[in-house]
Amino acid sequence: MIQWMKKRLQLILLMVFFGLGLLLVVMIHFKPGLKYYAYAPYSFYILQPDEVSAEVIPEYAGIRQTYSFTIPEGSATTIGARISFYLHHTVAEVSMEGSTLVYDSGETEEPHIGHTPGNYWVTIPVRPNYAGKTVRVSLTPVFPGVRNETPVFYLIGHEQLLTMLLLPQDALMLFLCFLSLLSGFVLFLFAALLRLKHEDRKHIVLIGAITIAACLWKLSGLSSVALMLDSYGWHKQIWYFGAVMYLATLLLSLLFMNNIQPENTGKAGVICYHIALISSVILLLLQLGNRIELHDVLIWYGIGAAMLHLIALFEHRPSRQKLLWGLPFLLTLGLDLLFLAFRSSMHNAPFFLLWVIFILFIQGFGFVRNAIQREKTLQEQERELQDAKITSMMQQIRPHFIYNTLSSVYVLCRDNPPLAMKVIQDFTAYLQANFTAISSTAPITFLDELQHTKSYLAVEQIRYGERLKVEFDTQHTAFRLPALTLQPLVENAVKHSIGKGSTPSTVLVRSYYQDGFSIITVEDNGPGFDSAAESNPSEHIGLKNVEERLRMMCNGTLEIRSSPGHGTIVTVSLPDDTIRSGSLPSDGSAPALHGY
């Protein structure tokens, strides 16, 4: 109940912050930054045109407007003052009294892409001798959509324009862009560093890419950004870059929506995505060839992309996640398209970017959280399964070893009671000294396992006497292995070789280091068997358990080589990363072991 209330409270708070942010955006857009600063009128002049004229021309949007105004006497002496005005897709020429051209943003003779100069600031330094002179500004709109725009002419310093007017006016959009850019890169970082499923990684990368593309699209059209980059003269390139990011945002959004619910994405969703992709490529190629202007087709591409989203969304019954992305996406995109229709720019329209940021925190980081939780759950299940397997196998091995030991004692109690008493004493000491190692599920030192084996053989040697001979050649002992690895192998060799002929049974135990592996071999001279024709797996369940524990605990391997009449060789290989410093002699050697 408490967790449910916490989740509900988080959702309510998120919706409240989203509503407040939306309200602030609307207030900023409908009330320009000048009206919020009482000191602004005393810091700069707004130049009112003395005369405005228009003429019809055959180029561009078919009209050229000329504004004439006189520079006030006192203002021209202000240090750093500039005549500044912001234009959307409009070519500008500025001349002073006496037909002196001081600024021209028209096209040059060099090869270029598109005919628009983009969105940019015209800033002309004002010298003291300009006071009282008439300035003529000729503006030629490139597209019909900007014909009715009337620029505001400021007489202000460059720094004042940026800090007093533009940054306060664009503050919220700059904050949203910064937040979305940072969040997108954080998602990319999560996708790169976390161990995620392929589908989770794809979702996170797509949301991060949409967020970054939407941020760059909006950022490229902010007047404050245009002023900060004014000295580079990149305004045309920046506008086209923003247009490409707009296309990419819509394309990635369609791809993401198809991937949210892949099981319900049929042919229609895939076809819609490829239509959007091919259309984007065709538009860019036509723009590169100066056959079209992206400005003229952006709104139509947006409408077409919205239709493709609807088709992909309702091709099948959509999931809640798909609806949560698709429907608000279409609504906020529609509001931004209205900005484009009435204001010739979508960059200052905040609705789509606000929704992208909102959905990023709801779904983007939700995907990260769910993926981390899923990975954590899988790791815990895998660890529990591995622990259960190890515990199960240890339980299978311990009774097997104890049963064999007690069976030997049983026989000795009948044939040689004093010797049986000695075996019981040795076996009791063995259990007391090695109980911790027997019950361990972590790798132990080879010397400890060797001692386990010697304790077992001490019992078997008394039982079989001269019929059993064990030899050791342990050149390499400085490594670890799972508890009860060597002892079951030796026990298996004794079991299958003893009493199978007139020749004494011989078991050879070797350990050595070769090519990055610690290797143990247990060889017997028993009758052997045909491993290819083996039909009773239960006969070797102990070896199977050893092999499984080697694989899970040490990434080791176990190999059995046997043939009828030639005995059996069992080889254990442990990679270097299992070699540890532990309870080993200072020189890394084993105690002297020659046989029994």
Residue, then its C-alpha position, 0 to 999 in steps of 0.5 A: m500500500i505504501q509503495w502504491m502511494k509513493k508511486r502515485l505521489q511521484l506521478i502527481l508531482l511529475m504532472v504538476f511540474f510538467g503543467l507549471g513548465l508548460l504554463l511558464v512557456v506559454m507566458i514567456h511566448f505571449k509576453p516578450g522578455l522586454k515587458y518583464y524588465a523595467y530597466a530595459p527601456y533605459s538601457f537601449y533604444i528601440l528605433q522606430p522607422d520614419e518611413v516604410s516602403a514596399e516594392v514588387i520584385p520577381e525574386y524570392a517571395g516577390i516583395r522587398q520592404t525598406y525601412s528608414f530611420t534616423i539614429p538619435e543624437g545622444s545614442a551614437t556616443t554609447i560605447g559598443a552600441r549596435i543596430s541589431f535586428y533578428l530575421h527569419h529567412t530574409v535577405a538584408e541590405v543596410s546602407m547609411e545616408g550617402s548610399t554607403l553599403v554597410y551590410d549585405s546578407g545576399e547570396t554570393e557567387e560561390p556554390h551554395i545550398g538553398h537560397t535562405p540565409g537562415n535565422y540570424w541577427v544583423t548587428i552593425p556597429v554605430r560610430p559617433n559620426y552616425a548620429g543624426k544620419t538616416v539608415r536604410v534597411s532593405l529586407t527581402p523575404v525568401f519565403p511567402g510565410v515570412r512576408n508579413e514579419t516586421p523586425v524590431f530594430y534595437l540600438i544596443g550593445h552586443e552583450q546587453l542584447l544577449t544578457m538582458l533580452l535574449l537569455p531571459q527570453d530563451a531561458l526556459m527553452l535553453f534549460l529544456c534543451f540542456l536538460s534533454l541533451l544531458s539526459g540523452f547522453v546519460l541514456f547512451l551511457f547507460a546503454a553502453l555500460l550496463r549489461l542489458k538485453h538487446e531490446d532494452r538497449k535498443h529502446i534506451v538508445l532510441i529514446g536518447a537519440i530522439t531526445i538529442a535530435a529534438c534538442l538540437w532541432k529546437l536549439s538551432g532556432l533560438s535567437s540567443v544561440a544565433l547571436m552567440l554564434d554570429s561571429y562564425g557566420w554559420h546561420k545558414q548551416i545552422w538552420y539546415f542542420g536544425a531542419v535535418m534534426y527535425l526530419a530525424t526526430l520524426l523518423l526516430s519517433l516512428l522507429f521507436m513506436n514500432n519497437i515498443q510493441p514489436e509483437n504487434t508491429g506488422k507490415a504496415g508499421v514497417i512500411c510506414y517507417h520505410i516510407a518516412l525514411i525514403s521520403s527524408v532521403i529524397l527531400l535531402l537529395l532534392q535540397l542538395g540539388n537545389r530543386i526544393e527548399l526544405h522550408d516549404v516542405l517541413i510542415w507537409y512532412g510533419i503532417g505526413a509523418a503524423m499520418l504514418h504514426l497514426i497508421a502504425l499506432f492503430e495497425h493492431r490494438p496498441s499497448r499502453q506504452k505505445l499509446l502513451w508515446g503516440l497520441p501525445f506525440l501527435l498532439t504536441l507535434g501539431l501544436d509546433l506545426l501551428f507555430l510553423a504555420f503562423r510564425s514561420s518557425m517551430h524552434n521556439a515552440p516548446f510543446f514537443l520538446l516538453w513532451v519528449i523530456f517528460i516521456l524520457f523520464i517516464q519511459g526512458f529512465g523507466f526502461v533503464r530501471n526495469a532493465i537493471q531490475r530485470e538483470k538483477t533478478l536474472q543474476e540472483q536467479e542464476r546465482e541461486l540456481q548455481d548455489a542449489k546445483i552446487t549444494s545438491m551435488m555436494q550432498q550427493i558426493r558426501p553420502h557417497f564418500i561416507y558410505n564407501t568408508l563405512s562399508s570398508v569399516y564394516v568389512l574390517c570389523r568382521d575380518n580384523p577388529p583391531l584394525a577396524m578400530k584404527v580405521i575408525q580413529d583415523f576416519t574420525a580425525y579426518l572428519q574433525a579436521n576436514f569438515t569445513a573443507i568438505s562442506s565448502t562451496a568455494p574453491i579450496t587449495f589443491l594441497d587441502e584436496l590432496q590431503h582429503t584424498k590421502s585420508y580416503l586412501a588411508v582407509e582403502q589401503i588398509r582394506y586392500g593392502e598389497r592389491l592397491k598401489v597409489e603413486f603421486d607426481t605432483q609437480h604443480t600445487a599452487f592452485r585452487l579447485p572445487a572441494l571434493t574434485l580429486q578424491p571422487l576421481v581417485e575413488n572412481a579409479v580404485k572402484h573400477s580397477i581393484g580386483k579386476g585381475s591378478t595384477p595389483s591395481t595401480v592409480l597414478v595421480r599427477s599435477y602439472y602446469q601447461d599453457g596457462f592451465s593447471i592440469i590434474t590426471v588420474e590414471d588407473n590400470g583397470p579394464g577400461f571401457d568403451s566410452a562411445a558405447e557406454s550405456n549406463p550413465s548412472e555408473h559415472i554420476g560422481l564424475k558428472n557432478v565433478e564436471e558440472r562443478l568445475r564448469m560452474m565454479c572454475n570454468g574448468t573441464l573434465e575429460i575421460r579417455s578409456s578403452p577396453g583393456h587399457g585402463t582409464i585416464v581422467t584429466v582435469s584442466l583449470p584455467d589460470d584465473t583459478i590460481r590463487s595464493g592461499s594456504l600454500p607452502s612458501d616455496g609453493s611445493a607439495p609435501a613428499l608423497h610417494g605412495y602407500 
